[in-house]
C-alpha cells in the first residue's frame, strides 16, 4: 500500500479494527481510528487496546458516530483517503434492546455516510456480516438475505444504506459535472465477514470464553445444539489481508459486495476439541438453553472475491488457534481480566 494512503478505521479499539490498524501501519499507510468505547463489554479493555495502538503510532479519536453528520468536517475525517467502517452494535444478545442495534448499526452508518460524502473521502469499506443471510449462511452474494436476528437485520439495513449511496453517487455523476479531483460520485464496497476469531477478540465470543475457562479451570457455557453448528472460522489476519487487498485493488472492488471468510467448514465441537488439544486440558462444559437467532451453519462462498481480487485465506484453524492461545497466555492470563 502506498505510504500516502490515509485510512480511518471506525471501531478501531475492537479486535478486528485494532489488528487492521497495526497491519496497515506495517504496510506504510497512515492509520487513524475512531471509537465510542461503549460498554457492551468492559471499556477498560478497549482503552488498553487503544493505548497500545497509540504507542504504535495510530492516532485515536473518541466520538459518537450518530453525531458525525452534525459537523461540517469531523476532525477524524480531515485529509482521509479511505474509511473502513467496523463500528457497530455486535452480537446476538437477549439483553440488548432493538433500539441499540438500530442506533449503533443503522443510524450511525447513515450519519457517517453523510459526513464522509461531505468530506469527499474516495473509498468507503463497509464491514457487514454473514448474519445478513440468516440461519444458514451458505449462499453467494446474489443469494437472498434472510436475517433472523436484530443484529443481522440492522447490519443488512446498514449495508443497503451504503450500497444505495453508491447508486445515488453514480446517478449524480452522470447528471452533474465531475468534482475537481476528476472522480465524482461516492465510492464504496461491502464485506460480509464469516466467524472471525483471533487476538484481542471480544471476551463474550466462543474462543475467548473457552480459552479463559480452560486456563482458569472454570465452567465453559455452551448453548444447547451449538456443538454441531457449522462454521467458517476465519483467522483475523486473513480478514485484514482481505481488506488490504480491497483497498489496493479499488477499481475492481468499488460498488461490490464480497463474502470474506474461509471456505473450509468445521463444527463448533471440532473447534472446541482443537483448543483442548492445544491447551492439553478438557473444558468443563455447562450446557445452556438454545439461543434464538443463532446460525445453524455458516460456510463462506468466496468464489467472487477469489476470482475478482485473487484473495485466498491462508491460515488453518489449528494454526490460528495456536496463535490465539499463545496471545492469551502471554498477554492476558494473570495480567488482564478479559471478560
JOSUL-V688218 format. One line per field, one symbol per residue. ss: DSSP state (2 for helix, 1 for strand, 0 for the rest). burial: I if it has 16 or more other ideal C-beta (glycine too) atoms within 10 Angstrom, else O. A space follows every 50 residues. Layout:
ss: ???
burial: ???
This chain:
ss: 00000111110000222222222222200111111000000022222222 22222000111100222222000022200001111000000000000222 22222222222222222220001111111222200110000000000002 22222222222222222222222220000000000001111110011000 00000222222222220011111002220110011222222222222202 22200011110000011222222222222000011111000000001100 002222222000000022222222222222220000000
burial: IOOOIIIIIIIIIIIIIIIIIIIIIOIOIIIIIIIIOIOIIOOOIIOOII OOIOOOOIOIIOIOIIOIIOOOOIOIIOOIIIIIIIIIIIOIIOOIOOOI IIIIIIIIIIIIIOIIIOIOIIIIIIIIIIIIIIIOIIIOIOOOIOIIII IIIIIIIIIIIIIOIIOOIOOOIOOOOOOOOOOIIIIIIIIIIIIIIIII IIIOIIIIIIIIIIIOOOOIOIIOOIIOIIIIIIIIIIIIIIIIIIIOOO OOIIIIIIIIIIIOIIOIOOIIOIIOOIIOOOIOOOOOOOOOIOIOIIII IIOOIOOOIOIOIOIOIOOIIOIIIOIIOOOIOOOOOIO
